[in-house]
Amino acid sequence: MKEDFSGEKGPGATIPLLSTKLTPPVLKSHSLPRPALLASLQQAAAHRLTLLCAGIGYGKTTLLAQALAHLDTAPVWYTLDRSDRDIATFLAYLIAGVDRQWPGFAAALSPLSLSGVNRRLELNRFVIHFINHLAEAATSPFLIVLDDFHLVETSAEIAHLVDYLLQHAPPTVHFVIASRAAPTLPCLSRLRANADLLEIGEKELRFDPAETAQLFRRNLRLDLPDPLIARLTARAEGWALGLLVMGQACKRQGAEAASRLAAELESGSAAANRDNVIFDYFSQEILAQHPAHIVRFLTGSAILSWLEPALCNAILGLSDAEAVLRYLEQHNLFVTRSEGGGLRYHALFRDFLIHQLMQDRERFQALHRRAAAVCAVQGNPDRAIYHHLQAGAAAEAAELIEQSARDLLQAGQVETLGYWIAQLPPALLAERPRLLLIQGQVFERYGRWSQALSAYESAAQRFTAQDDLAGLSETLSNKAHILDWWRGERVQAERLYREALAYIGQENIPRRAALLRNLSRNQLSAGNTQAALDLYQQALQIYEAEGNRQGELEALINPGSWLYHSTGNFPRALMALRRAELLAQELGNTRYLAEIYNNLAVNLYFLWRCPEAQAYAEQALALSRQIGDGHNEAYASMNLANALEATGAAPAQTLYEQQQQVLRIEQAEGDHRFAIAVLVFMTILLRRHGRPAEAVRRGKQALPLTTEHDLRWLTGFVLLNLGAAQIELDAEEAANALQGALQIASHCEDLYHALAAHFWLARLYHQGGDERFLGHLQQCLHLAMTYDLGYFFQSEAQAAIPLLALALEHGIHPDFAGQILARFGPRSVKDLQALLAHPRRGARRAAQEALAAIAQDAGGALALRSGPLPLTITCFGSLCIEREGQRLPEQVWRRRKAKRLLKYLLLSPAHAIARDEIVDRLWGDLEPQQANSNFYRTLYDVRRVLEPQAPRAHSSYLLLADGVLSLAAEGVGGIDIDQFVAAVEEARRARRRGDAAAERAALEGAVDLYRGDLFTDDPYDPWIEPQRQRLRTLYEESLSRLAALADAAQHLDQAAHYWQKLFELDDSREEVCLALVERLLRLQRRAQALRCLEACERALAELEIAVSPQLRAARQLLYPTPVSR
């Protein structure tokens, strides 16, 4: 009866679905065909929408079922009820219905996220994603039928969704909506004007006398005179249900009773009076004709939407519900069966039964309480809450709401959650702070910040009164998030984050990590870089220690990569993102993968590796479109425009228009941070392409956004590019902006943008004939040389070449400036040639060397070298390097730190590590300049060890680029720790697919590689030790698993062999000793077992650990002399 799509992707991943709602009703054999109406409905496939609008009892559902029975393909049928008013539930059913027609459709959709201010946009994105997949799946015409649509139309989100589908679904998709009233969808007028709407209303659905006569004959086996038929039809105005009721009265009590009922129907107001008359008839004529136990079943089971025998038995305390349900069908007691077997009452009859049941309030409440208990046990909390509320059991409902809220919020069932909370008595709500917290979360999901803050404030007061520090911490954190991200009240948010952190206990590790991460992001916005870094590292360490891969992934992306980006350490940001990429791939998280590729594109753009940036932007764009992620799609469009502008691969105006479109999207989403970023990149593009006035306008548009939200680093970013654009227009404003940018960059420890501020100030002052340009040029080149930031100049070649030539002229770091000029190639020749006649010999020499380097590159004077000799590196045991089968002697390592540098590189992810990280570890106590000097000297030593004959500045094995040192994969034949970990991972994959032979082979390979602990020649390095323990643990787990596999295969000697290896690692582990002794005894190796036992006892004695009873028992088996200790 139920379908659980919890294993699938897509919305409603945790929402259990009732399969009967997705199957059309079964046609009864006596259903009256109505050829004219059926002919009209056959035209549904020629219209986008068919509307069946009529009151209750006009036969809408029956007519639809008749029409669909003549279709060649099964429709997507969805019977709605009031619980479907939540958009997440509605989408879950709709997707499940489509999935029935095209299996795999649901799995192809990415999860729907409805997380706050962007809820409408996120819904639109998902619907676009849904429509795109529908277009691929539905290549031939088919129908989507929404029955009883009036029950959900009050949901603005569902109305918006259906309206959007009607406008944009593929042309093969046609919709049929059955409702008691015409829905108020904006697209109806357009559909009507385009003749794309087929409407069937009460007028068309009314029975004429001839149809009434057939209805009575087929359903009631009743023949009446034509004049009476005509009179009854007129009095009932062709209302099918009224006619059936009158026909039953006539059959039981004669024509006079039918006439009297007809007169009653005709008097008074139409709809309201009809219900009263019908209710009276149901009471007097229907219930009175059936046994008491049937009547009791009818009224009791009416509280259920669908009549399942087991549920009816449980709630009504019966054992024969299935037989009773058959009785109801046989006696035409207004029940309808779906194709899936589900049974439900006709809506009006159910309303009547509930009305009857409520006359006995005590029974009404008792049944709902029992239904709530049954639903709770069945794992259906939403139905349980409904029944609690109907029973007036508000406290029990509140308890269940609190327990279910997290799952419901995660599933996107926000409207359902908000509706339930609204049904609770205000006094109860005020006394339960957890409910107030949930209410705040509901408001927050809808972007109703003031109401959310008010609810959080009330919750905080109640949690404080109840001394619930964990609840208070969570509430303050949620409140801080709104203030920080949506109100721009960063200082107040920081105070709340820190207060929340103080209230959380050390035992609540996940909550603590999340708070540290949020506080790090807060400090990053404030420009407090070191504080942000410390908090980020604390959070990341917790996630790593807990094995929380999702938390680790989120922390690496934000604040991790943005933290390094905002300090200008783009290589370190790349490393964090590479690590995040592996986690996202492992977790199968496409949305995060798109964000990672976008962040990679941004950082590569600043490193001026624009072709790579373009490639990642294109990957992000493709993934975003695949999953319908509009924000990441806009982000990728911005990154792509930046990369294309940098390479000149597209017209500037085209790219500017592309960025304008991105800006509109980000502004609509309310994402002020990305809107600021887009405005800045528009400023850069306009300045570079000779439109400074427009560039300044865009920069000034961005600036208030940064100050309004107290975003200090972004303020500096805006000021820098605004100042650069103002140089040609207003020198004073440019100087003020650039000085402000420099001050912020210095505060944020942002070396890259401090360099850029000095660069533009040098340009500004030189252009104005101000000698201060020399100081800024000096600082600019010092930062670039010291921190390997030379790539900045490539991004501003037009302004950089003249300034670098000035550096040569004035002797400011001439060697470094000459190297940068040489990289520009022919573009810098003119400026360099002008220096050849300079009176300063140093300037002439530097210019000549730069020109010579340009000529050499152009002429191809550099000789091509053959490929490197492959190295084999062993890390288990002592570090050992073999080249062409020959082991390098220990004497080649002239410096201990050279060997350690290589070890750090070998243990780093992807064998790449930021230069700054190595410098901090090996020379953290030295001044930056001396530390950098030591680094380059040590790097040279390592290169000479690995490749003694290589030119001085070259290495085939070690690459240093953009501040990252890496090991060239093509130069290394094998690294044993990599092979070991790969073998263990292969074994795990084999185990998951149930391939024991492949698992055993992979584990045997891994165990053979482990020739001792990691780097035993360096036993005390604190950074190596955690890696050593990690690999040792993998080795122990591999041995344990091999022993288990051997036991399963009844290879006792192999099992003993692996247990022996485990015992040799640590002879104090009693459980290993006991396992080994057991297998040795079974192999009749008693003496060896006794030696193992004695070795374990000695080891325990040395550690002053008492022998366990199990070990004593083993000793008794081996040697009956008692042990006393």
N, C-alpha and C positions, 0 to 999 in steps of 0.2 A: 504493500500500500504506500510506503514511503520510499522515496529515493533520496539518498544522501550524496550530495555532490561535494562533500568535504574534501575528497581527494583530488578534486579538479581545481584548475586555476579559474579565475574569474570572480565576478561579484557573487556574494552569497556563498562563499567557499565554506562557511561554517553554518549555513542555514539548511536545516532538513526540509525536504520538499515532499508534499503530499501528491503522489502520482495521479490520484483521481481527478485533481484539478486540471490536469493536462490531457484529459481524455473526454471526448464529446459524449453526451448521454446516449444510452442505448434506445433505439426506437422500439416502441411497443407495437405489437402486431396489430392493435386496433387503432393506431395513429391515423388520423384522417389526412390523406394527401390533398394538397391545395394547388392544383396545376398552374393556375395563373400566377400565384406568388412564387412558386418554384421556378417558373419560367423567368420571372424577374430576377430572382437570385442567381440564376445561371449566368446573368450578365455581370456578376461581381468581378470576374476576372477582366472585364473590360473597363473597370473603374478603379481608381486608387482606393476609394473608400466606399463601403456600403454601410448605411446606418439603419438599424432597426430600432426605432424609438416608440415605445408604448408602455402603458402601465402594467402592473402585475397581472398575470393571468391571461394575457393576450396570445400566448403560444409562440413567443419569440424564439425560445430555445428549441422547442420542438421543430419549428419551421427550419431553423438553421441546421439541425441534425438531419432533417429530411433532405435538404439541399446538398449537404456535404456527402451524403451517402451516394450521390450520383457523380461525385468527382473521381477522376482517375487517380489523383494523388491525395494522400492524407494531409489535412491542414495542420497548422500549429494551433491547437485549441487551448484556451486558458480561461477557466471559470474563476472569476474573481470573488473575493469576499473582503470584509472590512480589514482583516489582518494584512492585506496586500497593499495598504496605503503607503507603506514604507518603500521608498524607491529601490533600496537594495533587495528587498524581497521580490518586488515586481520584476526587476531585471533578472534575478536568479531564476524565477519561473519561466520568464520569456526565453532566456538562453537555454534552459533545460528543454523547453518545448522545441526549439530549433535543433538542439542537439539530437533529439529523437529522430528527426528527419535526416540530419547529416551528422552521424556520429563523429566525434572529434572536434566539433565546432566549439564546445565549451572549453576544452583543453587548450585551444589555440588562442583564447582571449587572455590578456594579462589582467591581474587583479584590479578591481575598481577601488580607488581611494577617495573618500569623501571627508576631507580633513580640515575644514574650516572656511576661511574667507573665500577660498577659491572653489567652493563646493559646486556652484553652477558651472564654472569653466571645466572642472574635472569631470563633471557629468557629461558635458558637451563633448569633451575629448573622448571619453569612453564610448559614447554613442557613435561618434565618427569611426572609431576603431571597430565597433560592432557592425556598423553599416558596411565598412570596407570588407570585413570578413564575410558578411552576408552576400555581398556582390560576387565574391569568389565562389561561395558554396551554392547559391541559388541561381542556377543558370536557366531554369525553366519556371514558368509562373506557379505561384503557390499563394495560399491564404494564411493570414494570421487573424484568428478569431478571438476577440476579447468579449466574453459574455459577462453580463452584470457590471458593465463599466461604471454605472452610477455609484457603485460602492467605493470607488477609489478616485473619482474625478475631483474630489475636494482637495486632493494632494496637488499642490502647485507644481511640484517636481515631476509627477507622473503626467500631468496634463502637458507640461512643457516637453517632456520626452516624447509622448505620443504625437504631439504636433510636429516636432522635429523629424520624427520617423516618417510621418505622412508627407513631409516636404522633401526629404532627402534619401529615403530608402531606394534601393535599386528598382528599376521599372518592372521587374519580374514579381515584386512583392505587392500584394493587395491586402487590404485590411477590411475586416468586418467587425463592427462594434454594435453590440446589443445593449441597450440601456433603457431605463424607464423615462429618461428625458434626454433631449438633444444636448450633447456635450458642448461646452463653450470653448471650442478650440479656434484660435485665430485663423488657421488655414482653411476653415470650412467655406468662407465666402469665396476664396480664390478657387477652391475645388468646385464649388457650385457654378461659378462663372465659366470655368473651363469644361463644364459637363463631365467632370471627373468624380462626381459624387452621386451615388444611387441612394435614394431615401425611401424607406418603407416605414409608414407610421401607423397609428391606431386606425385611421380611416381605411387603409388597405388591409389591415389585419382583422377587421370586424367580419364576423360571419354573416352571410346572407341566409334567408330562410332555407334555401336548398342545402347549404352546407350544414345548417343546424340540424336538419332532418338526418343527414348522413352521420353527423356527430353522435346523435342519439342512438341511431341504429348500430353503429360500429362500437361505441363505447359502453352503451347501456342496454343494447338490444331492446330499444323502446321505439315503437311506432305511434306517432300522434297525428291527429288531423292537421291538414295544412293551415287552416285558420288559426289554430292554437299555436302551431310552430311560428307562424308569422307574428302573432301577438307576443309570444315569449321573446323572439328575436328582437322585436322593436323595443320591448321594455328593457331588455338587457343591453340594447345598443350594440349587439353583435359581440359582446364580451364573452370570450370562450369559457372562462372559469365560471362566470355567472350562469351561463347556459347549462354547464355540466351540473352545477348545484341544483338549478331548477329542474333539470331532467331527473336527477336522483330523487328530488322531492315528489315529482310527479309519479315516478315509478313506485315509490313507497306509499304515498298518501293520495294519489290521484291528481287529476288535472286542476281541481279546485285549490289544492295546496300550492301547486306550481304557479297558478294565477295570482294567489295571494302574495307569494314570494316576489313575483314579478312586480306587483304593485308597490311593494316595500322598496324594491330596488330603484323604482322610478321616482319615488318621493325623496325629498331632501337634497342636499348637495351631493354631487355625483360620487367622487372618490371616497370621502370620509363616510358617507352613508353606506356605500357599498361594503366597506370593510366591516361596519357594525352589523349589517344584515347578514353577511357571510359568516361572521363570528357566531352570531346567534344560531345560524343554521348548523354550523359545525358542532356547536354545543348540543343542540336539541336533536339533531337528526343523525350526525355521524357518530359522536361518542356514545350516544344512547343505544346504538345498534350493536355495540361490541362489548365483549366481556370486560369485567373490571380490571383484570390483569393486563389486558391489551391497552385499555385507557391509561392505566398507570405507567405502562411502558412508553406510550406516546408522549405523555407530558414529561416524564423523566428524561427521556432520550433527546428531547427537543433542545436541551442546552448544548448539544453537540452539532458542529457544522456538518460532519460526515458520520454516518452510522456504521461503525465497525463493530462486528459481533463481540470481539474480545473486550473492547472498550466499554461497550454497553453492559456486558456481564459484570465487569469490574466496578462500574459506577453504580449500577442498579442492584448489585448483589444477586445476580441471576446466573444461570448456567445454560439457558435455552434461548439466548438472544438471536441466534441464527435462525431458529425455527420461527420466532416471532416476526423477524424481518421478512421471512418468506410469506407469512400470513398477511403482512401489510401490503406486499406486492400483489398477492392473489386477490385481495379485496380492494385494490385501487385506492388505497388510503393516501393519495397525494404524495407518493414517493417516486423519485427519479433515479435510475441507475445509469452510471457512466460506463463507457466501454471497458474501463479498467476494473470494473466490478464494484466501485464505490456507490453507496446509496445515500441519498439525502432527501429531506422533506421539501415540498414545494414551499417557496418563501412565505407566502401568505398563510399557509397552513401551519408552518413553524411559528410564525408570529402569534397565531391563535393559541397554539399549544403552550408557548411560553407565557402568554397572558393567563391561561388557565393555571399553569403551575405557580405563578406568582400569587395566586389567591391563597396558597399555603406557603407563606413566607419561610417558615421553618424548614420545610422540605426543599424549597428552592435553594436556600443557603446551604443546607446539608449536602445536596447533590453537587453543587458547585465546589464545595470544600473537598468532597471525595474525588471529583474530576481533577481538581488541582493537584491532589496527592498522587493520583495515577499518572498524570502528565509529567510531574516532576520526576517520578521514578523512571518513566520512559525517556527521560532526557529531552523533554520538550518544554523548556522554561517559559517560552512566550505564551503557550496555551495555559500553562499552570498559573501564570500571573493573571491572565484574563479571567480565569475561573475564580481566583482569590478575590479579585476586584468585584466580580459579580456577587460573590458570597458576602461581601462587606468585610472581608478579612484583610483590612488595609495593612496591618502590621506584618502579616505573612507575605503579602504582595511586596511590601517594601523590602523585606529580607531577601526575597528572591530577585528583586530588581537589583539590589546591591551586589548579589552574587553573580548576576548575569551581565552586568553593565559593561565590563571590559570586553567580553566576547561580542556583545552587540555593537559597541562602538567600533571594534575592529572590523566587523562585518558590514558596517555602514548603515545599520538599522537605527539611525538617529531619530527619525520621526516617531518610530514605535516607542523608543525609550522616552522621548519627550512627552508623548501622549500618556504613557503610563504614569509618569511623575505628576502630570497635571490632574490625574484622577485621584491622587492621594489627598487626604485632608490636610489643609495648611498647617494645622497644629502638629500633625505627625511629621510632616516635612521639616518643620522648624526644629524638631527635637532630634532629627537624625542627620548629623553632619555629612555622613557618607552620601546620602541622597542629595544634599545641597551641592556637594562636590560634583556628583554626576550631572546634576542640572546645569552647573557651570560649564561642564565639558560639552553638554548638548548645545548650549548657547554659543560656545566657542566654535563648534563645528559649523555653525551657521554664520559666523563672523559678527555676532551680536555682542560686541566687546563690553559695553556698559552693563548689560544684564549678566554676562559671565562674571565680570568683576564683582558685581553685587552679590551673586550667589557664592562666589569664592570667599568674600568677606564674611558672609553669614556662616559659612562652613568653618572658617578659621576660628570664629568666636566660639562656636559649639565644640570644636575639637579641643580648643584651649580649656574650656570649662570642664570637659571630660578627661583632660590630661592625656589625650591621645596624640603623642608627639609624631608618630608615623603619619597619621592622617593630616596633621597640621603641616608637616613637611611637604607632603604631596600637594596640598592646597596652595601653599605659598609658592611652590615651584611653578604650578600652573598659572597663578596670578602674575608671577614674574615674567613668564614667557609672553603674555599679552603685552605687558608694559614694555618689555624689551623689544619685541619684534613688530608690534603694531601701533604702539603709542609713542615710541621714541623716548620713554622715560627710563633711560639706561641706569642712572644712579640708583633710583628707587628699585629697579629690577635687581641690581647687584646686591643691594641690602637684603632683599627677600630671598635671593638664591643662597646667600651666605647663612641667613637665619634658617632656611630649610635644611641646609647641609649640617648645621649644628644640631638639629633635632633628630637627624636620622642616625640610627645605631650602626655600629660597625658590622652587625650581623646582616643588615639589609644591603648586601653588596651591590646588586644590580641597580637599586635606586641611588645609591651613593655614586656609582659610576656615571649614571645619567645626569645627576646634578653637577658633578665635576665637569662633564662635557658641556652642559649648558652654561655654566659659569665661565668656562674657557672661551666660549663663543661671545659671551657678554664682554669679557675683558679684551678680546680681539677687536670688537667694535669700538671699544674705548681707546684702542691704541696701546694698551698695557701689555706689550708683547711678551715680556718675560713671565709675568703672572699667568698669561694665557697658556704659554708653553708648559709651565709647571703643572697647571691643572689638567691640560690635555694629556701629558705623560702619565699623570696619576690615573686618569680614567682609562687610558689605553692599557696600562699595566694590569688594572683590575680585569678588564675584558679578556686579556691574554691569559691571566692566571685562572680565570673561570671557564676558559674555553668558549667564551661567548663570541662566536664568529660574526653574528649580525651586529652586535655592539662594536666590535673591533672594526668592522667594515664602515659603519656610520661615523665612528670617531676619526678614522683615517681620512675620510672624504671631508668632513667638516666637524671640528675645526682643523684637523691635521693639515691637509694640503693647502687650505686657505691661510693657515698660520704661517707656513713657510713661504707661501706666495706673498703675503703682506710684508714679510721682512726682506723681500727681494731674493730669497734663496730658492729660485725656481728649480735647480737640480734636486734639492731635497724634497720639494713638492712632488717632483716626478717620481721619486723613489716611493713616497707614501702612496701615490696613486697606482704605481705598478703593483704594490702589495695589495692595495684595495681591489685592483682588477682581478687578481688571482682569487680573492675571497668572493667577489661577486660572481665569478664564473663557477666557483665551487658551489655556491648557494643557489645558482640559477636565477639571480636577480637581474633581470634585463633593465629595469628602470634605473637602478644604481649604476649598471654598466654604461648606460647612455650618459649619465652624469659624470662618470669617471672619464669617459672619452672626451667629453666637453672640457673638463678641467685640464686634461692632458693637452688639449688643443690650445687653451689659454696660456699655459705655462710654456709650451713650445713656441708659441707666437712671441712671447717676451724674450725667449732665448734666441729669437730670430731664426728658428728652424721651421720656416714657414711651409715647405712642402709636407713635412710631417704633421704640422698643425692642421693643414688642409685635409690630410688623410683621416686624422682622428675626428675632425669636425664632420666629415662625410659619413664616417661610421656612426657617430652620435645621431646624425640626422636620420639615417636609415633605421636605426633601432627605435628612435623616438616615434617615427611614423608607423613603424610596425606595431608598437604597443599603444599608440594614440596618446602619447605624452606631449601635450602642447607646449608646456614650459621648456622642456629639454629640446623640443624641436625649434623653438624660437632662439634658445641659447645657442644651439648648433648653427642656426642661420647667421647669427651674429659672428660666431667664430669663423665660419666659412667666409663671410664678407671680409673680415680682418685679414685672413690668410691670402685671399685673392687680391686684396688691395696691396698687400706687401709685395706680392710677386708680379703685380701688374697684369694679372690674367683676366681682368674684367674691367669694363668702363667704370670710372669713379661714380658717375651719376646712378648707374644701375645698382651699385653696391650701397650707395646712400639711400636709395629708395627701399632696398632690402632691409636696411637697418631701421628705417622709419616704420616699416611694417612690424618689425620685432618690438620696437618701442611701444607701438599701440597695443600689442599683446601683453607686454609686461605691465603697462599702465592699467589695462583692464583687469589683470590678475591682482593688482594691488601690491606687487612685489617691488617695493621702492629700491631695494639694493640693486637688482638687475636693471631696473629702469635707469638708475644712476650710471651703471656701467655702460649701457647702450649709449646714453647721451655723451659720455666721455669718448667712446670710440668714434662716435659721429664727429665730435670736436676734432679728434686727431685726423680723421679722413679729410674733413673740410680744410683744415690747416695745410695738410700736405699737398692738397690739390688747389691751392691758391684762392681759397674763399675764407679769409680770416674773419670777416665780419660775421658771417653765418656761424663759423666755428665758435666765436665768442658768445653768440646768442645761445647756442646749445650748452656751452659751459655754464653760462649764467642760469640757464634753466635747471641744471643739475645741482648747483651749489645750495639753494635753499632746502632741497630734499635731504642733503647730508646733515645740515645744521639742525633741521627740524627733528631729525631722528637721532641726533647726537652720535653720528658715525664718523669718528675722528680720522681713521685711516682713509676712508673714502673721501672725506673733506680734503685731505692732502692730495689725493689722486686727482680730484677735480681741479684744485687750485694749480697744480703743476701744469696740467694741459690747458687750462684757461690762460695761465700766464704765458705759456709758449705761444698761444694764438694771439695774445695781446701785444707781443713784441713789435709787430709791424704797425700797430694802431695807436697804442697808448703806453709809452714807456713807464710812466709812473704806476699805472694800474698793474702792468706786467710785473714790475719789481715787487710791489706789495703782494701780489698773488704768489710769486715764486719764493719770496722770503717766507711767506706763511707755509707754503708746501715744504720748504727745507726744514722749518722748525718742527712740523708734524712728523716728517720722515725721520728726523733725528730722535724725536721722542719715541717713535714706534720702532726704532732700530731697523729701519727699512733702508738698507745700504743702496739698493738699486735706485730707488726714487730720490734718495739724497744725492747720489751721483747725477741723476737726471736734472735735479734742481740746480746743482752747481753748474752743469753744462749750459742750461738755458740762461742762467744769470751771467755766465761768461759771455755768451753770445750777445745778450742784451747790453751789457756794459761795454763790450768791445765795439758794438755798433754805435754806441753813444760816445765813444772816445774816452771812456772812464777806465782808469788804470786798475780799478778793482777787478777787472776781468781776469787778470793774471792769478790772483788768489783763488778765484773760483775754478779756473782751469787747472791750477795745481791740485786742488782738492778733488776735482773730478777725476783726473788721471791717477791720483794716489789711490782712490777707492777702486777704480777699475783694475789697477795693477795688483793691489793687495788682495782683493777678493775675487779676482778672475771674472770681472764683469765687462770684458772688452766687447762682448756681443752687443751691448747697448748702442755703440756707435754705428753698427751696421743698420740699425733701425732708423737712424736719422742721418743718412749719408750726406744729404745736401748741406746740412748745417755742420756736420762733424768734420768733413774733409778740411775746410778752411781753418777750423779751430785746432785741429791736430797739426796742421802746417804751422800755425802760430806757436804751438808747443815746441816743435822742432826749432823754430826761429829763436825762441827765448830759452831754449835748453831745459824745458820742463819735461822730465822723464823721456828724453829723446829716443832711447832704444825702444821703449814700449810704444810710444806714439808712432814711431817708424814702422813697427810691426803691424799696427792697426791700419796704417795707411797702405801698406803693401797688400793687405787683404782686400782693399777696395779695387785693386787691379788698375786697369786703364783709367778709371774715373778719377783717380788721384794724381795721375801723371802730370797734368798741367800745374797743379799747386806745388808738386815736388820739384819740377824743373825750374820753377821760379826761385827756388832756394839754392840752386846750384851756383848762383852768383852772389850769394849772401856773404857779407863780410866775416861772419863768425864761422870758423872752421868746423866747429861741432855741428852746426846746422847743415853745412854743405855735406859733411861726411854722412850724417843721418839720412839726408835726402838721397845721396848716392846709393847707400845700402838698400833703402826702400825701393828705389828704381831698379836696382840689380835683382832684387827678389822678384819684382813684378816681371821683369824680362825673363828670368829663369823659369818661372811658372808658365809664362806664355810660350816659351821655346821648348818646353818639355825636357829641360836639361836634367831633371831628376831621374836617376836610373831606376828602372823597375827591379824590384827584388823578388827572389823566389820565395815560395811560401815558408812559413816557420816550421822548424822541427817540432813534431808533436811531443808534448810533455805528458807524463803520467804522474799524478800527485796522490800520495797516500797520507791520510790524516789520522787513521786509526793507529794507535801507537805513537811513535815519534813522527814528526813531519818528514816526509821523504819525497824527493823529486827525482824522477828518472827521465833522461833525455836519450833517445835512441837505445833504450835498454840499459843505459849506464846510470848508476845511482850517483847523484852529485854528492861529493864528500861534505862533511859538516864544516870543514875549514873555509868553504866558500862564503859562509855567512860572517862577514866582518863585523856586523853590528847586530846586537840582539833585537833592536827595535825594527830592523829591516825584516827579520824573520816573523816578528809579531805582526807587522803590517800586512804581510801576505796571509797570515792566519786569519786576521780580521776580514780580509777580502774573501777568503774561501768560505767563511761562515756567514757572510751577509747574504740576504735574499738576492737571487739572480746574480750572485758574485759581483755586486756593485755597491759602493758605499760612498757617501758624500765626503769630499775632502775635509770639510769642516768637522765632520764626526771623527775622522781619524786624528786630526790635529787635536781635538778636545781630549781624546783618549790617551794619546801618547805624549802630548806636550801642553796639556791644559794649564800648567802652572807658569808658562812662559808668556811674554808679550806677543801679540799677534804677528808682528813682523818676524821675530826670531823663530816663532813656532812654524810659520810658513816656510822659512828658510830651511829648517830642520826637515820638514816634510819633503821638500823637493830633493834634498840631499839623500834622504833615506829611500825615496822612490827611485832615484838613480841607482842606488846600491842594489835594490831588488831587481831592477831591469838588467843590471850587469850579471847578477847571479843566474837569471833565467836565460839570458841571451848575450854572452860575453862579446860576440863579434858584431853586435848591432851598432849602427851609428849612435852618437852621443844622445841625440834627441829623439830616438826612435825606439819603439818596442813592439814586437809582434804579439806580445802576451798581455801587457798592461796598457790600458787606454785611459787617458785623462781628458775628459771633454765636459765643458759646461759645469765644472766643479764636481764632477762625479768620476771616481776611479773605478774601472771595471776590468774584469778578466775577459779577454777575447776568447769566445767559445771555440772558434775554429783552430786556435793554437793549442788546445788542450785535448789530449787523447782520452783522458778519463780521470775522474776524481772519485775516490772510493766512497766518500760519505754521500755524494749525489747518487751513486749507483745503489748504495745501501737503502737510502730513503725511497728511491724509485721502486726497488724490489718489494719493500714493505707495502707501498701503496698498491702495487700490482697484486700482491697477495690479498689485500683488503677488497679490491675489486672482484677478484676471483671468488672470494668468500661470499660477497653479496649476490653473485650470480649462481652460487651453489656448485662451483667447480673445485672440488677438494684436491684433485691432482695438480691443477695449475697453482692453487694456493700453496700446496706443499713445495712445489718446485721453486716458486718465487721466494718462499721463506728460507729454503735451504741455501739459495743463492745469497740472500741477505746475511744469513748467519756466517757463511764462509768469508764474507768481506770483513766481518768484525774481528780484527786481529788484536784487539786491546782497546782500552778507553781512548777517547779523543785526546790527541796532543799530550801524551804522557811526559813529554819533555818540557811542558809548561804547566805544571800542576796548580799554580796559585793565582793565575790571572782571573780576576772576578768576572770578566766579561765572557771568557771561554767556558767557565764552570757550568752555567745553565745549559749551554749547548751540549756539553759533555753528558750532563744528566739526562737530557732529552734523548740523545742517541742511545745511551745505556738502557733507558727505559724501553725504547723500541726494540733493542736487542733482547731484553728479558721477556717482553711480550711475544716476540717471535719464537723464542725457545719454548715458552709455555704453550703457545698455539701448536707448534710442531709436536710437542709431547702429547697434546690432546688428540691431534690427528693420528698419531701413532697408536694411542690407546684405542681410538675408534676403529682402526684397521687391525687391531689385535696384534700389533708389532711390538711386543713387550720389550725386546732388547733395544729398539730405537727409542721408545719412550724413556727407558732408564738412561740412555745416553744423553738425551736432552735434559732430563732432570739433574743428571750429574753435572752438566755444564752450568745450569742455574745454581746448583749448590756450590760450585767452585767460585762463583761470583761473590757469594755471601753465605758463609757456613753457619751464620747465626739465625737464619730464617727457618724456623721450626716447620712451617707448612711445607717448605721445599724438601727439607730433610725427611719428613714423614712420607711424602709422596715417593721419594727416591727409595727409602727403605722398603716400602710396600712392594715396589716393583722388583727390587733386588731379591727379596724373599721369595717372590713368585718365580724368579729365575734360578732359585736355589743358590744364590750367592750370599750366604749368611755372613761370611767373614767380612766381605766388602760392606755389607749393610751395617755390621757392628762398628767398623772403622768410621763410617759416615756419622753414625749416632754419637760416637765418642768425640768426634771432631765438633759436632754441633754443641754438645755439652760443654766442651772446653771453651768454645767461643762465647757461650752464654755466661759461663762463669767469669770470664774476663770482663764482660760487660756488666757483671753483677745483676744478671737477670735470672729469676727462678725458673727451674725446669717445669714445663707444663705437665698436667696429668696425662695428656696424650703421648708426650715424649717418654714419660715414665712407663706407660703401658707398652710402648714399643720396645723399651729396654727389657721389660719382663718377658716379652716374647722371644727376644734374642738371647738373653742371659738372665736366668732367674735370680741372680744376686741383687738384692734391693739397693737402690741408689739413695744415699743420704747426703743432703746438702743443707 
